[in-house]
Amino acid sequence: MGGLTNKQHVFFDLDDTLWDFEKNSERVLRQLFDEFLLAQKLNCDFEVFHQRYKIENKNLWSQYYQKKIDKHFLRNHRFNTVFKLFGHDDYEENLLITEQYLKRSPNGTVLKDNCVVILDYLKQHYHLHIITNGFKEVQDIKLKASGIQSYFNQVIISEEHNLTKPDERIFRLAENLASTSKQHCVMIGDNLESDIAGALNAGWDAIHYSEQRDPNYSGLHVSNLLELKSLL
Ligand SMILES: [Mg+2]
């Protein structure tokens, strides 16, 4: 152990920190792209569609966090928002694809590199928890399908508490649920705003996990989960 002292509770983000959202999502999108013959309908190949989808999906999530759109809109319009950019507009088909996407993608089992190794290591020294901005029904499935559920004491899902990271109140709630206080907590996540700025603002320590260090961020960073061993 080293780096951070006095820590007892390690809180992880889930998507793209432990569970490989990017890879699990891409697998299902590729299946659906083929099954619904989207190459012909959108007149593009999967890679072009996928790049565009990721941009539009990120925009929609950002609007959701800013409370400009609700969960219903996010779910029911995200595919058609992209399809329209390719001159294809079929709302009913968009709903069918959405339904399949939501049903299949949480069952993905791909975890980030060294996820289980680091959880095994940290579990010996700390209480482990999750704080995730996501929907209850899918986040639970992801944890079970990928086999990591048993590592965590508290799994705090934003939707259940009507609070999303970076709101300071979700970090205070996390302290209460774990029966601890801020100086004993550290947050690990891939998102500089919701995970890192949120935790720091709440008086926690935080470790950013991303393959490349963001030039605008000078705090604690790891590019592989295994590097957490030098900090914790
Ligand atoms: Mg994340």
Boltz pocket constraint, residues with backbone or C-beta under 6 A from the ligand:
constraints:
  - pocket:
      binder: B
      contacts: [[A, 13], [A, 14], [A, 15], [A, 16], [A, 17], [A, 189], [A, 190], [A, 191]]
      max_distance: 6.0
